[in-house]
Amino acid sequence: MADRDGPGLQGMRGAPPGMPQPSIAPPVIAESGDPFAALRVVYLVSRLPRGRALAMSAIVDHLNAAYLDWLFEARVVVDALIQLQANWLADYRNTSGIVIDDGPAGATLTIEDSSRVDPWIARQAQRLADACRQELLEFSLRDRRSGEG
């Protein structure tokens, strides 16, 4: 929080009445390969209904509505889902767990309706959360003038 005393700044005053918090964040455009975007996609996937085809456009729309400060393009969401599908294939050696298909109304996602999905997807999300924390740690350790480590 910005109001805490830091080294050399003991005795800071409280903010004046009516002072807005500086925590307003700029919008984020989700990018393929970004663990922060992928974590948001996987979190939504963990909550989706199982065993039926869901329109990819509805998934993208839901992400954009849930995270108003983010912009999720369909290609970024599909990229995250393809990575999830590849991880499933590597772990279970079948393609039934995460199915991305082209239907008559566009691309769809179907998630297997089995007891193995929830613990598996939680592990995927944990791996992504770890990658996010690692990126934040690396950012905090960078040389502030050059932006390098």
C-alpha positions in Angstrom: 0.0 0.0 0.0 1.3 3.4 -0.9 0.7 5.0 2.6 3.1 2.8 4.5 6.3 4.3 5.9 9.3 3.2 3.9 13.0 3.5 4.5 13.8 7.2 5.1 10.1 8.2 5.1 9.0 7.7 8.7 6.2 9.9 10.0 4.3 10.1 6.7 0.9 11.9 7.0 -2.4 10.4 6.0 -3.8 11.4 2.6 -6.0 14.5 2.6 -9.8 14.0 2.6 -11.1 13.3 -0.9 -7.7 12.0 -2.2 -8.4 9.1 -4.6 -6.4 5.9 -4.2 -3.7 5.6 -6.8 -4.5 1.9 -7.4 -6.4 2.6 -10.6 -4.8 0.3 -13.2 -4.5 0.7 -16.9 -6.3 -1.7 -19.2 -4.5 -4.9 -20.1 -4.6 -6.5 -23.5 -4.3 -10.3 -23.0 -1.5 -11.9 -24.9 -0.9 -15.5 -25.9 1.6 -17.1 -23.6 1.1 -14.7 -20.8 0.5 -16.7 -17.6 -1.7 -13.9 -16.1 -4.1 -14.1 -19.1 -4.0 -18.0 -19.1 -4.7 -18.1 -15.4 -7.9 -16.1 -16.0 -8.9 -18.4 -18.8 -8.2 -21.6 -16.8 -10.1 -20.2 -13.8 -13.2 -19.7 -16.0 -12.7 -23.2 -17.6 -12.7 -24.7 -14.1 -16.2 -23.3 -13.5 -17.8 -24.2 -16.9 -20.4 -26.9 -17.3 -19.0 -30.3 -18.2 -19.9 -32.7 -21.0 -21.5 -30.3 -23.5 -20.2 -28.0 -26.2 -19.9 -24.4 -25.2 -19.6 -21.6 -27.8 -16.1 -20.1 -27.8 -17.6 -16.7 -28.4 -19.6 -17.0 -25.1 -16.4 -17.9 -23.3 -14.6 -14.9 -24.7 -17.6 -12.6 -23.9 -17.7 -13.9 -20.4 -14.0 -13.2 -19.8 -14.4 -9.7 -21.1 -17.4 -9.1 -18.9 -15.7 -10.6 -15.8 -12.5 -8.7 -16.2 -13.5 -5.2 -17.3 -9.9 -4.0 -17.2 -8.7 -6.7 -19.6 -9.4 -7.3 -23.3 -9.5 -10.9 -24.3 -9.4 -11.6 -28.1 -10.7 -14.9 -29.3 -7.3 -16.0 -30.6 -5.7 -15.5 -27.2 -8.4 -17.5 -25.4 -8.1 -20.3 -28.0 -4.3 -20.3 -27.6 -4.7 -20.8 -23.9 -7.2 -23.5 -24.4 -5.0 -25.3 -27.0 -2.2 -25.2 -24.4 -4.6 -26.7 -21.8 -5.6 -29.3 -24.3 -2.0 -30.2 -25.0 -1.3 -30.5 -21.3 -4.3 -32.9 -21.0 -3.0 -35.0 -23.8 0.5 -35.1 -22.3 -1.0 -36.2 -18.9 -3.7 -38.6 -20.0 -2.7 -39.7 -23.5 -6.2 -39.0 -24.9 -8.1 -36.1 -26.4 -11.4 -36.5 -24.6 -10.7 -34.2 -21.7 -10.5 -30.8 -23.5 -12.1 -30.8 -26.9 -11.9 -27.8 -29.2 -14.1 -28.2 -32.2 -15.6 -26.2 -35.1 -19.4 -26.5 -34.9 -22.0 -25.0 -37.3 -22.2 -21.9 -35.2 -18.4 -21.5 -34.7 -15.7 -22.9 -32.4 -16.8 -24.8 -29.3 -15.2 -26.1 -26.2 -16.3 -29.3 -24.4 -14.8 -30.4 -21.1 -15.0 -34.0 -20.1 -17.5 -34.7 -17.3 -15.4 -36.9 -15.0 -14.0 -36.8 -11.5 -10.4 -36.4 -12.8 -11.0 -32.9 -14.4 -11.3 -30.8 -11.2 -8.0 -31.9 -9.5 -6.2 -31.7 -12.9 -7.4 -28.3 -13.7 -6.6 -27.0 -10.2 -3.0 -28.2 -10.8 -2.9 -26.4 -14.1 -4.1 -23.2 -12.4 -1.6 -23.6 -9.6 1.2 -24.0 -12.2 0.0 -20.8 -13.9 -0.3 -18.9 -10.6 3.3 -20.0 -9.8 4.4 -18.6 -13.2 2.7 -15.3 -12.4 4.4 -15.1 -9.1 7.7 -15.8 -10.7 7.2 -13.1 -13.3 6.3 -10.6 -10.5 9.4 -11.6 -8.5 11.6 -11.2 -11.6 10.1 -7.8 -12.3 10.7 -6.7 -8.7 14.4 -7.7 -9.0 15.1 -5.8 -12.2 17.4 -2.9 -12.3 15.1 0.1 -12.4 17.1 2.2 -14.8 17.6 -0.3 -17.5 14.7 -2.7 -16.9 17.2 -5.6 -16.8 18.1 -8.1 -14.1 
